[in-house]
């Protein structure tokens, strides 16, 4: 039996055998990132199909088992009927129609549990086998705690739609999305640091630009969370004008004025459009600025992909708006945002690992 002292003594960072295990750890973390990517997209589909409030109770352990008999399905449906979404929106629904929305939310919650298992079990294995360097253990524990917090935050978000109005708070939805992006970025950044080589020196200005650009993508994605929470994409379905104006007349109608940034449909959609447009030109600027300052082929490829993905993402966003938010296109737009974020993290991490050169 392995002693407690052995388990609590991870592999020293300067151990000669440490690099042999870094690739295995990186592959594990990248697989977790892939699952989180799927989780974010599935969460978007769950919201777009109106399925997010179909499971009205939270059972972290027993909730992994769905209704199996007709009686259990009827009981779950009767629970759903007690809450605002059914009373205000879905009085026409029968138990068979209820199943169609239940399965999306169930799959979303089940995937969340599977991510926890996919992280925790290999973590214990690598820990017992002393595969971690000392500085990695706190990072991994932080990842796990963030994941647990994300689960609680998800239920806190759902609860906001089970009280008075049949929709979740845009504040809680955006916090849930933002936490998912933070966890994803943290794990991906750590995994890439284990497998990417240290390249030739790169100008400090390029490195700083890449970090700022990544944060800008994060901010734009958060603004999209408010668009989703308010269902603002179903209004002002023209581009580039909104209701015939560059700036909608309803932009600042709420008092105090700060509320318009988070609660006014016209302002929230306009702000997302503005941020997305500025981000697009910022990416073009980064591509132009870095093309003669970065020589490593793999980083240059990443920068080219960043520009191509930005073009695709803008196209998806405008198309989603003009076509009144069809589910496949809206889900593709959300996947595009996360793909753009992923490429930006890859470029920023690669540049971070490279040596410094004068700007």
Buried (B, 14 or more C-beta within 10 A) or exposed (E): EEEEEEEEEBBEEEBEEBEEBBEEBBBBBBBBBBBBBBBBBBBBBBBBBBBBBBBBEBEBEEBEEBBEEEEEBEEBBEBBBEBBBBEEEBEEBEBEEBBEBBBBBBBBBBBBBBBBEBBBEBBEEBBEBBBBBEEBBEBBEEBBEBBEEBBEBBBBBBBBBBEEEBBBBBBBBBBBBBBBBEBBBBBBBBBBBBEBEEBEEBBEBBBEBBBEBBEBBBEBBBBBBBBBBBBBBEBBBEEEEBEEEEBBEBBBEBEEEEEBBBBBBBBBBBBBBEBBBEBBEBBEEBBEBBEEBBEBEEBBEBBEBBBEBBEBBBEBBBBBBEEEBEEEBBBBBBBBBBBBBBBBBBBBBBBBBBEEBEE
